[in-house]
């Protein structure tokens, strides 16, 4: 498989605070990879650095072979990357459908509205509802659906299961499986290991702004004891 994303010796700062200390990993086309680690390990900062949303960064971040370390965020997005932040960013002054239609199409191959509504029937039912009147789960679905319209093929999903009811978490798991079957490449930050465990092809454990462990789905059973140690779960 060809690498969609290659991160090498990535360092990142917020002001004078050095938060990433040489991150190295790659993600293959069509793969689902989960970043694991305790709070403050650098997982979200890694996602933000990939999108150019961190204070400053150095190292190498290649998207399908194109170096992006010096690129502005809007140019990175045009390479087919979409970021769904933990805070979701739903606009209260807009309806659910207006929120969905807000981002421009940045790359070819974005999902059409009918296709999105087939995947997220709740959103079709709530299309005219004010964005922030949707349930937490519906807002999360809307946040993901919004980037699918843009043409993004590499999805960076930050804590999408956070604080949601088990039935909604199951729906989100089905969404990840469906997107993978459609050929999307996905990088997830997850605290909910039970959610991430059956979905990912590979797991990267982060600590102190570095990737310290990497293992595959097949290696998961023998790594559980070490994971308890690293994650405190």
C-alpha positions in Angstrom: 0.0 0.0 0.0 1.1 3.5 -0.8 1.6 6.0 2.1 -1.0 8.7 2.2 0.6 10.5 5.1 4.3 10.5 6.2 5.3 12.3 9.4 9.1 12.5 10.1 10.9 14.2 13.0 7.9 16.5 13.6 8.4 19.1 16.3 5.7 21.6 17.3 5.3 24.6 19.6 2.5 26.7 21.1 4.4 29.9 21.7 7.5 28.9 23.6 6.0 25.6 24.8 7.6 22.7 22.9 4.9 20.1 22.7 6.0 17.7 20.0 9.4 16.2 20.2 10.1 14.3 17.0 7.0 12.5 16.0 7.4 9.7 13.4 4.7 7.6 11.7 3.1 6.9 8.4 -0.5 6.1 7.3 -1.2 4.0 4.3 -4.0 4.6 1.8 -7.3 3.2 3.1 -5.9 2.5 6.5 -7.5 3.3 9.9 -4.9 4.3 12.5 -5.6 5.3 16.1 -3.4 7.6 18.3 -3.5 6.4 21.9 -2.1 8.0 25.0 -2.9 9.9 28.2 -4.1 13.5 28.2 -1.2 15.8 27.3 0.7 13.1 25.4 0.6 15.2 22.2 -2.1 13.4 20.2 -4.3 16.4 19.4 -1.3 18.6 18.9 -0.1 16.1 16.3 -3.4 16.4 14.4 -3.3 20.2 14.6 0.3 20.2 13.4 -0.6 18.0 10.4 -3.3 20.7 9.4 -0.9 23.6 10.1 -3.0 24.8 13.1 -0.2 24.8 15.7 1.9 27.8 16.6 5.0 26.6 14.7 6.3 23.3 13.5 9.4 21.8 11.9 10.3 18.5 10.4 8.5 16.8 7.5 4.8 16.1 6.8 4.2 14.6 3.4 0.7 14.1 1.9 0.9 11.7 -1.0 4.5 12.7 -1.5 3.9 16.4 -1.3 5.8 18.3 1.5 3.4 20.4 3.5 5.5 21.6 6.5 5.6 25.2 5.1 2.1 25.2 3.7 -0.8 27.3 5.0 -3.8 25.4 6.3 -6.1 26.2 3.4 -3.6 24.7 0.9 -3.2 21.6 3.1 -7.0 21.1 3.0 -6.9 21.2 -0.8 -4.7 18.1 -0.8 -7.7 16.1 0.6 -7.3 16.4 4.3 -10.3 17.1 6.7 -10.0 17.7 10.4 -12.9 17.1 12.8 -11.9 18.8 16.1 -13.1 17.6 19.5 -15.1 20.8 20.0 -17.1 20.1 16.8 -17.5 23.8 15.9 -21.3 23.8 15.1 -22.7 27.3 14.4 -25.7 28.0 16.5 -27.0 30.7 14.1 -27.3 28.2 11.3 -29.6 25.2 10.7 -28.1 21.7 10.6 -28.3 21.7 6.8 -26.8 25.2 6.6 -23.9 24.0 8.8 -23.5 21.0 6.5 -23.4 23.2 3.3 -21.1 25.8 4.8 -17.6 24.5 3.9 -16.6 24.8 0.3 -15.7 21.8 -1.8 -11.9 21.8 -1.8 -11.0 18.6 -3.7 -12.9 16.4 -6.2 -15.0 13.5 -5.0 -16.8 15.0 -2.1 -20.0 13.3 -0.9 -23.3 14.7 -2.2 -26.0 15.7 0.3 -28.2 12.7 -0.6 -25.3 10.3 0.1 -24.6 12.0 3.4 -28.2 11.8 4.5 -28.3 8.1 3.5 -25.3 7.6 5.9 -26.7 9.9 8.6 -30.6 9.7 8.5 -30.8 11.6 11.8 -29.4 14.7 10.0 -32.0 14.5 7.3 -34.7 14.5 9.9 -33.2 17.4 11.7 -32.1 19.4 8.6 -34.0 22.6 9.6 -33.2 22.4 13.3 -30.8 25.0 14.8 -27.3 23.4 14.8 -26.8 23.6 18.6 -30.3 22.2 19.3 -29.1 18.8 17.9 -28.1 16.2 20.5 -24.4 15.7 21.2 -24.4 12.6 18.9 -26.2 14.4 16.1 -23.7 17.3 16.4 -20.8 14.9 16.1 -22.4 13.3 13.0 -22.8 16.8 11.5 -19.2 17.7 12.3 -18.0 14.6 10.4 -20.5 14.9 7.6 -19.4 18.5 7.0 -15.9 17.5 6.1 -17.1 14.6 3.8 -18.7 17.2 1.5 -15.3 19.0 1.0 -13.7 16.1 -0.9 -11.4 15.1 2.0 -10.0 11.6 1.7 -7.8 11.6 4.8 -10.0 12.2 7.9 -8.4 13.4 11.1 -11.1 12.6 13.8 -10.4 13.9 17.3 -12.3 12.1 20.2 -15.5 11.6 18.2 -16.9 9.3 20.8 -16.2 11.6 23.8 -19.2 11.9 26.2 -21.7 10.2 24.0 -24.2 7.5 24.8 -23.2 3.9 24.0 -25.9 3.6 21.3 -24.5 6.7 19.5 -20.9 5.5 19.9 -22.0 2.3 18.1 -23.5 4.4 15.3 -20.2 6.2 15.0 -18.3 2.9 14.8 -20.5 1.8 12.0 -19.8 5.1 10.3 -16.0 4.5 10.5 -16.4 1.0 9.1 -18.6 2.4 6.2 -16.1 5.1 5.4 -13.2 2.6 5.4 -15.1 0.4 2.9 -15.5 3.5 0.7 -11.8 3.9 0.6 -11.2 6.7 3.1 -8.1 6.9 5.1 -8.7 7.7 8.8 -6.5 8.9 11.7 -8.3 8.9 15.1 -7.4 10.3 18.5 -9.4 8.2 21.0 -9.5 8.0 24.8 -12.3 5.4 24.5 -10.1 2.3 23.8 -13.2 0.0 23.6 -14.5 2.1 20.7 -11.1 2.3 18.9 -9.9 -1.3 19.4 -12.1 -3.2 16.8 -11.8 -0.4 14.2 -8.1 0.4 13.7 -5.6 -1.5 11.5 -2.8 0.0 13.6 -2.3 1.7 17.0 0.3 4.3 17.8 1.0 5.0 21.5 2.2 8.6 22.3 3.9 9.9 25.4 5.7 13.2 25.9 5.1 14.3 22.4 6.6 11.2 20.7 5.3 7.9 19.3 6.8 5.3 21.7 4.9 2.1 20.5 3.3 0.9 17.3 1.4 -2.3 16.8 -1.2 -3.9 14.6 -4.7 -5.2 15.2 -3.3 -8.7 15.1 -0.8 -7.9 17.9 -3.5 -6.3 20.1 -4.2 -9.3 22.4 -0.5 -9.6 23.4 -0.1 -5.9 23.9 -3.1 -5.3 26.3 -1.0 -5.5 29.5 1.5 -2.9 28.2 -1.4 -0.7 27.1 -2.9 -0.8 30.6 0.5 0.4 31.8 0.8 3.2 29.3 -2.8 4.4 29.3 -3.9 3.7 32.8 -7.0 1.9 31.4 
